Amino acid sequence: MPVYEFRCEPCGNISSIYFRTTTDTPPLACRHCGSDDVQRILSSFASPMSELDQMSKLDSKYHKQVDAALAKVPATSDPDHYVRKMVPFSQAKE
């Protein structure tokens, strides 16, 4: 049950089209303008990794870096203090 993405040549919009099987080919037309001049494009996909695989990809010094960063934080620090200082990206300075 693959989902393929197609780019409409006239309008440039991208449409995702679901195929019931790999041999099933529904009529291909742009959902935005109706043109049948569409080209299949490469689409991104996710490849889930196990937690063990994720941990193996971490820097071997990661735990030491985290411990060092936490050691610099005062024991009386309040995490909410930092949350209150955050601003939306739209208001952030360069």
KEGUPA-558657 format. One line per field, with one value per residue (C-alpha): x, y, z; residue in one letter; residue number from 1. Coordinates in Angstrom, 2 decimals. Example, Ala and Ser with C-alpha at 12.3 -4.5 7.8 and 13.67 -1.06 7.14 Angstrom:
x <- (12.30, 13.67)
y <- (-4.50, -1.06)
z <- (7.80, 7.14)
rest <- (A, S)
nr <- (1, 2)
END
This chain:
x <- (0.00, 2.48, 1.93, 3.69, 4.22, 3.77, 4.64, 2.34, 4.38, 1.96, 1.20, 4.15, 2.01, 2.77, 0.11, 0.36, -1.48, -2.28, -2.02, -3.86, -1.21, 1.98, 0.23, -2.80, -2.44, -5.26, -5.71, -2.97, -4.09, -3.15, -5.58, -5.04, -5.49, -6.63, -3.74, -2.56, 1.00, 2.44, 5.86, 6.65, 9.19, 11.29, 9.64, 11.11, 10.53, 11.14, 13.16, 12.51, 15.53, 15.55, 16.59, 19.77, 20.65, 19.95, 22.20, 25.01, 25.00, 25.54, 28.95, 30.97, 31.61, 27.91, 27.33, 30.43, 29.29, 25.84, 27.33, 29.71, 26.87, 24.68, 27.57, 27.76, 24.08, 23.43, 21.45, 18.90, 18.18, 14.55, 13.79, 10.73, 13.09, 14.48, 11.05, 9.80, 12.78, 11.92, 10.33, 8.61, 10.84, 8.90, 10.05, 13.60, 16.56, 19.09)
y <- (0.00, 2.63, 6.36, 8.19, 11.91, 13.67, 17.23, 18.98, 20.56, 23.43, 24.62, 23.14, 21.74, 18.36, 15.69, 12.46, 9.57, 6.29, 3.04, -0.02, -2.29, -1.74, -2.85, -0.58, 2.66, 5.11, 7.96, 10.49, 14.10, 17.14, 17.65, 21.40, 22.26, 18.95, 18.70, 15.22, 16.48, 15.13, 13.65, 11.22, 12.64, 11.09, 11.48, 11.28, 8.28, 7.33, 4.39, 3.74, 2.82, 0.90, 2.68, 0.62, 1.81, 5.42, 5.14, 3.60, 6.64, 9.09, 10.59, 8.40, 11.48, 12.42, 11.29, 13.14, 16.31, 16.11, 15.52, 18.46, 20.77, 19.73, 20.28, 23.94, 24.60, 26.00, 23.62, 26.36, 27.00, 26.89, 25.40, 27.66, 30.65, 29.58, 28.76, 32.26, 33.78, 31.92, 33.84, 32.60, 32.24, 35.03, 37.47, 36.15, 38.31, 37.12)
z <- (0.00, -1.12, -1.21, -4.03, -4.50, -7.82, -8.88, -11.31, -14.08, -14.89, -11.34, -9.38, -6.54, -5.02, -4.55, -2.57, -4.20, -2.44, -4.40, -3.06, -4.54, -6.48, -9.67, -9.10, -11.03, -10.45, -12.93, -12.24, -12.20, -10.13, -7.25, -7.44, -11.13, -12.68, -15.14, -16.08, -16.66, -13.40, -12.67, -9.87, -7.40, -4.66, -1.29, 2.17, 4.37, 7.97, 9.13, 12.81, 14.88, 18.10, 21.28, 21.29, 17.77, 18.75, 21.80, 19.74, 17.43, 20.30, 20.84, 23.19, 25.36, 25.51, 29.09, 30.30, 28.50, 30.09, 33.54, 33.09, 31.97, 34.90, 37.33, 36.24, 36.98, 40.47, 42.67, 43.32, 39.64, 38.56, 35.10, 34.83, 34.87, 31.50, 30.09, 30.95, 29.09, 25.88, 23.01, 19.83, 16.77, 15.07, 17.79, 18.22, 17.25, 14.69)
rest <- (M, P, V, Y, E, F, R, C, E, P, C, G, N, I, S, S, I, Y, F, R, T, T, T, D, T, P, P, L, A, C, R, H, C, G, S, D, D, V, Q, R, I, L, S, S, F, A, S, P, M, S, E, L, D, Q, M, S, K, L, D, S, K, Y, H, K, Q, V, D, A, A, L, A, K, V, P, A, T, S, D, P, D, H, Y, V, R, K, M, V, P, F, S, Q, A, K, E)
nr <- (1, 2, 3, 4, 5, 6, 7, 8, 9, 10, 11, 12, 13, 14, 15, 16, 17, 18, 19, 20, 21, 22, 23, 24, 25, 26, 27, 28, 29, 30, 31, 32, 33, 34, 35, 36, 37, 38, 39, 40, 41, 42, 43, 44, 45, 46, 47, 48, 49, 50, 51, 52, 53, 54, 55, 56, 57, 58, 59, 60, 61, 62, 63, 64, 65, 66, 67, 68, 69, 70, 71, 72, 73, 74, 75, 76, 77, 78, 79, 80, 81, 82, 83, 84, 85, 86, 87, 88, 89, 90, 91, 92, 93, 94)
END
